[in-house]
Amino acid sequence: MTTTDMIDVPLYRAAHGRTGDKGDRSNISVIAWHPDLFPLLLDQLTPERVAAQFRHRAPSQVQRFVLPRLHAMNFVLDAVLDGGVNDALNLDAHGKALSFLLLDMPVRVPRALLHLLAGP
């Protein structure tokens, strides 16, 4: 596929997410809007790329757990919540908004799959 056959879109157009937390660890689930989008998300959403997206929060480790039957993956980010709810001075110490940071990351989608994306 050539670069003209691909387009960059924010991840939220190809997937939705949910975030949870425990202590200083955040879980971010990414679920493809359509099964045909999942392989490209699997290729592009690597632990290294997610760690780079959160570099300002300096995760000590990023792990990815793939759930292929759900067309989803779960990322576990350690040491990203300023010590956790009881230790953080951060207003959002729970990290519930961290999925939005991940869902804003650009992904490359073939033009042939644009009809599967959410939003304009």
N, C-alpha and C positions, 0 to 999 in steps of 0.2 A: 504494500500500500504506500502510495506517495504522500508527502506532507500535505498536498492539496486535497487529499481524500480524508484528511483528519481535521478536527476542530477542537480547540481548547474550550472547556466549559467548567464551571465550578462543580465540584463533586455533588453538591446538593441536587443538581439536575439529574444525576444518574443514580443517586442513592439517598436514603434517609438514615438518621442515626439516633442513638439513645446513649446517654451517659449515666454512669453510676460511680460511686466512690466508696472507699473504705480506707480510713486512715490517710496516708499520704499517697495512695494509689488511685488512679482513675481508670475506669473501663469505658471504652468507647466502641459501641457496636455500629457497624456500617452494613446496611441491607440494601441490595440493589433493587431499584424500582422494577426491573424486568430481568428474568433469568439470562437473557442474551447479553446483558450489560455486565454480568458478574465476571466472566473471564478477563475482560479488560481492566476491571477494578482489581482483580487478583494480581494481574501483572504490574499495575501501577502503584498500588497501595502497599508498599513494602514497609517493614519496620524502620528501615533507614530513612525512607522518605517521610514517614510520619514523625520520626524523631527530629528531622530537619524542620518540619512544620511547627514543632513545639520547642525549637531550640532556645527560645527566650525563657522557657520554663525549666530548661536543663534536665530533662528526664534522665535518671540514672540507667534506665533500661526500657526498651519498648519491645513487647512480645506481640505476635499476631497469632490468633487461633482461627482457623478457617472452618466454616460451617457450610459445606457445599450444598447440602440438601435444603438449606434455608437461603442459599444465595447471599450469604452474609459472612462477615468476619468480625472478630472482637479483638480490639487492641487494648493491652494492659500497659499503662504508663506508670512507672515507679518514680516517686519523689517529685511529683509535679504540683502538689497542692500545698506548698509552703508549710509542710509538716502535718497537715490534716486539720480538721475542723477545730479542734481544741487548741492548736498551736498557732494557727495562721492569723496574721493581721489583715489578710486579704478579705474583702467584703464577700467574695464568692468562694469561700474556702471549700465548699462542697464540690466545686468543679462541674456543676450541672451544665454550664454554658460551654464547656470545652468541645462538645461535639460540633458546635457552630464553627469553631476555629478549624477543625478538620474538614467539615463540609464545605468550607470556602476554598479548599485546596484545588488547583486546576488539574483536570484529567483530560487526556486526549481521547476523543471519540470519533470513530469513523462516521463520515457523513451519512452513510447508509443506515446508521442506527439512530440518527437524530430524532426520528419519530417516536422513539421509546423514552426520550427524556421528559422530565417534568418541567413545567414552566415554559416561558417564552424563549 
